[in-house]
Amino acid sequence: LLSEPTNEEADGKLCFEAQQTERISEQLEFYRGMLGNEKIRKTTSKKRDMMVSQWRKRKIICRDFMMMMEECTDGTVCAKKCFSGDGQIELESDELVLKGAKAWALKKRTRNGGNSGRSTKRAKVGVDNRNIDGLSPDSSFVGVLLSSTGNAQRHFLDEEAK
C-alpha cells in the first residue's frame, strides 16, 4: 500500500500530465498550420535522393575498380581487405571512417572515465545543452551510414560490433 501514490499525489500527476498533453497538442496544431512543411519535406527528400544517387555511383565505381585490380593482380590485391582497411591499397570508405570514429570515442571515453569523476571541461554557468524541446542529444551517437536502399542507419558507441 505504501508503494502506491495517494489520491493527492495521483491528482497532482494527472494535472501535470494533462498540462503536458495540452502543451504538446498546441505545438502540434502550430506545426500542422505551417504552410511550408510539405514543400520543405519534398525539397529535402529530393536533395537526399540526389546525394544518395551520387553516393551509390561513387561506391559502384570504386568497387568496380577494386574488383578489376584484384583480377589484374591475380589476387595479390584483395578488394575485401582493402575495403576493410587491412589491404595493400589504403581506402577511406564510409565503414572505415565510422570504425575510426568509434575507436576515437571509446578512447576518449576511457580517458575521461579514469578522471575520478571530474570532467576535463569546465561547465559554463547558465548554459543549457538541451535544445528547445528539452531533449538532449545522445552522447553515444557516432555517425550515419547509408544502407543499400538509401536509408540512413544511425550508429552508436554502445552497439555491439557485428
Residue pairs with C-beta under 8 A, 6 or more apart in sequence:
5 13
31 37
48 150
49 150
52 146
52 150
55 146
56 150
62 91
62 93
63 79
66 77
66 79
66 82
66 83
66 89
66 91
67 79
69 77
69 79
69 89
70 77
70 78
70 79
76 88
77 87
77 88
77 89
78 87
78 88
79 87
80 87
81 87
81 88
82 88
82 89
82 90
82 91
83 91
83 93
83 95
83 96
84 95
84 96
85 91
85 93
85 96
85 99
94 145
94 146
95 145
97 143
98 142
98 143
98 145
98 155
101 142
101 143
102 142
102 155
102 157
105 140
105 142
105 157
106 157
109 157
112 119
112 120
129 136
130 136
131 137
138 156
140 156
140 157
140 158
141 154
141 155
141 156
141 157
142 155
142 156
142 157
143 154
143 155
144 152
144 153
144 154
144 155
145 152
145 153
145 155
146 152
146 153
147 153
